[in-house]
C-alpha cells in the first residue's frame, strides 16, 4: 500500500489520521485493531465524499483511520481490508504499523533562571 507508514510516533493525547483506499461499493471495508488499547485507540470513518462525487458518482470514498495516543508505550496496529461476510477469506490488503506513544512536551516553557512564564 502506498502512503501508509510502517511506524507512527505520537504524543499522549495526539491524533494522527491515515487515509486508506476505499472499496466499499464492492463490499470491502477496512478493519483496524490495536493490540493494546491502553497505549493507543483507533477509530475509522469514511472521507467526506463531496469532492469524490464530482469526479465519479459510483466511486468508493477513502476510509480514514484515526489513531490517538493514550499512554506512554508501544503497540501494534493491524489494518485489513475484507468483506465482512467473508471472514474466512484472506484480506485483499493488509498492513501492520508500530505505534509508539511518548509523553507530551510540557505546556509551560521554563525561562532562564528556572522560573515558568506565568
N, C-alpha and C positions, 0 to 999 in steps of 0.2 A: 504494500500500500504506500502511496506517496503522502507526504506531508503529515505523517503520524510519527511523532517522536518515539524513540525507544526508552526515553527516560524523561521524567518531569521532576523539577525541584520547586517546591512550594514553601512559602512561609505558613505558619499556623494561621488559619483564617483566610488565606488567599485562595482564589479560584482561578482555574485555567480551563478554557474550553477547547475541545478537539473537534474538528469537522470531519465527518466520515461520509463517504459517498452513499447516497440513499438508493434503495431498490424496493421501496415499499409497494410500488404499483405492481411488482411481481411477487409480493408477499414476503420479501426478505426484510428483516429488522435487525438492528444491532443490539446485542445483549452485552451489557457491561457489568462487571463484578470486580470488587476489590477483595483481596484476601483478608485484610484486617480493617474493618470499618472504624476502629478506634483511631487509626492513623489518618485515613482519608475516606471520604464518601464520594459517591458518584451519582449523577442524575442525567437523564437524557431527554431530549425533546427534538422536534422537527424544526428545521430552519424556517424562518418566515418566508413563505413562498411567493411573495409578490413579484420579485424580480425573475424567479423561475417561470412564473405563469406568463410573463411577457415573451419569453423565448420559446417555450414548448408547453402546450396545455397538458400533455399527458406525461410529462417528465416527473420523476420522483424527486422530492426535496431531500437535501442532505440532512443527516442526523447530527445533532450537536450533543456531545458528551461533556459534561462539566464535572471536573474533579475539584474537591475542596479539601484543603489540609485541615485536619482536626487536632492532631497532636504530633509531637516530635517523634520521628521514627521512619521506618521504611516498610513498604508493602508492594504488592503486585496488582496491576490492573489487567484483567483479561477482557478482550473485545472479540466477539464472534458474530458473524452475520449469517443468519439462517432463517428459515421459515419455522414459525412456532409449532406447526403441526408435523414437522419433520425432525423431531428431537433426536432420532436415532441416526439421521444422515449427517455426514460431515459438513461443517460450515463451508460456505463458498469463499469466505475470507476470515482471517483470524490474525490477531496481533496481541502481544503482551508488552506492557510497559512497566518499568520500575518507577515507583513513586517514592520520592524522598521528601519528607517534611521536616523543616528546620524551624527553630524559634524565630519569631518575628523580631525585626530590629526594634530597639527601644524608641518610643514616640517622643521622648523628651531629650533632645541632644544636650550634652553637657558642655558648657563653655570652659575656657581655660580657667584654672583655679578650682575645678571640681564642683561648681555650682550649676544647677539647672537654670534654664532660661526663664523661669517663672517670675 
